[in-house]
């Protein structure tokens, strides 16, 4: 990965065809291979694992479940954070 970053999207560009971690709204996160993206942070991830977190009725227990996706489109307005999966 090159270290020349002049714009925020350059970080995403450097991780094209690499595993990335994406934190999403709605208590979700994904790890997958970045196949494509655009200026709105819409992304296409392959071989993705989505983790969905939920708080139980007692407000003390946090549950999580995982879903696997062969190919998934992530809408940019739901993206909170993107980083190299090795950083997680």
C-alpha positions as CSV (number, residue, x, y, z in Angstrom):
1,X,0.0,0.0,0.0
2,X,1.4,3.4,-1.0
3,X,1.5,6.1,1.6
4,X,0.7,9.1,-0.7
5,X,-2.7,10.4,0.4
6,X,-3.9,13.7,-1.0
7,X,-7.7,13.1,-0.6
8,X,-9.7,11.0,1.9
9,X,-10.9,8.6,-0.8
10,X,-7.3,7.9,-1.7
11,X,-7.2,5.6,1.4
12,X,-10.1,3.6,0.0
13,X,-8.4,3.6,-3.4
14,X,-5.3,2.1,-1.9
15,X,-7.3,-0.8,-0.5
16,X,-9.0,-1.8,-3.8
17,X,-9.0,-5.6,-4.1
18,X,-7.9,-5.9,-0.4
19,X,-9.8,-6.8,2.8
20,X,-11.3,-3.8,4.5
21,X,-13.3,-3.2,7.6
22,X,-16.4,-1.0,7.3
23,X,-18.4,0.2,10.4
24,X,-22.0,1.0,9.5
25,X,-25.0,2.7,11.0
26,X,-27.5,0.5,12.7
27,X,-25.0,-1.3,14.9
28,X,-23.4,-3.3,12.0
29,X,-20.0,-3.8,10.7
30,X,-18.5,-5.7,7.7
31,X,-15.2,-7.2,6.7
32,X,-14.8,-8.1,3.0
33,X,-12.7,-7.6,-0.2
34,X,-13.3,-4.2,-1.8
35,X,-14.2,-4.7,-5.4
36,X,-15.5,-1.2,-6.3
37,X,-16.4,2.2,-4.8
38,X,-17.5,5.6,-5.8
39,X,-17.3,9.2,-4.6
40,X,-20.3,8.7,-2.3
41,X,-18.6,5.8,-0.5
42,X,-21.0,3.3,-2.1
43,X,-19.0,0.0,-2.1
44,X,-19.2,-3.5,-3.5
45,X,-17.6,-6.1,-1.1
46,X,-17.0,-9.7,-1.9
47,X,-16.7,-12.6,0.5
48,X,-18.1,-10.3,3.2
49,X,-18.9,-11.1,6.8
50,X,-21.5,-8.8,8.3
51,X,-21.8,-8.6,12.1
52,X,-25.1,-7.3,13.5
53,X,-25.2,-6.2,17.1
54,X,-28.4,-6.0,19.2
55,X,-29.1,-5.1,22.8
56,X,-31.3,-7.4,24.8
57,X,-34.4,-6.2,26.6
58,X,-32.5,-6.2,29.9
59,X,-30.2,-3.5,28.4
60,X,-27.2,-5.4,29.9
61,X,-26.6,-8.1,27.3
62,X,-25.2,-7.3,23.8
63,X,-25.8,-10.1,21.3
64,X,-24.2,-10.4,17.9
65,X,-24.9,-12.6,14.8
66,X,-22.9,-13.0,11.6
67,X,-24.2,-13.2,8.1
68,X,-22.0,-14.2,5.1
69,X,-22.4,-12.5,1.7
70,X,-20.7,-13.7,-1.5
71,X,-21.2,-10.2,-3.0
72,X,-22.9,-7.2,-1.3
73,X,-23.5,-3.5,-2.2
74,X,-23.0,-1.1,0.8
75,X,-24.8,2.2,0.5
76,X,-22.4,5.1,1.2
77,X,-24.7,7.0,3.5
78,X,-24.6,4.1,6.0
79,X,-20.8,4.1,6.1
80,X,-19.3,5.5,9.3
81,X,-15.7,4.3,9.1
82,X,-13.5,2.4,6.6
83,X,-10.0,1.0,7.3
84,X,-7.7,-1.8,6.3
85,X,-9.0,-5.1,7.9
86,X,-5.5,-5.7,9.3
87,X,-6.0,-2.6,11.6
88,X,-9.0,-4.2,13.4
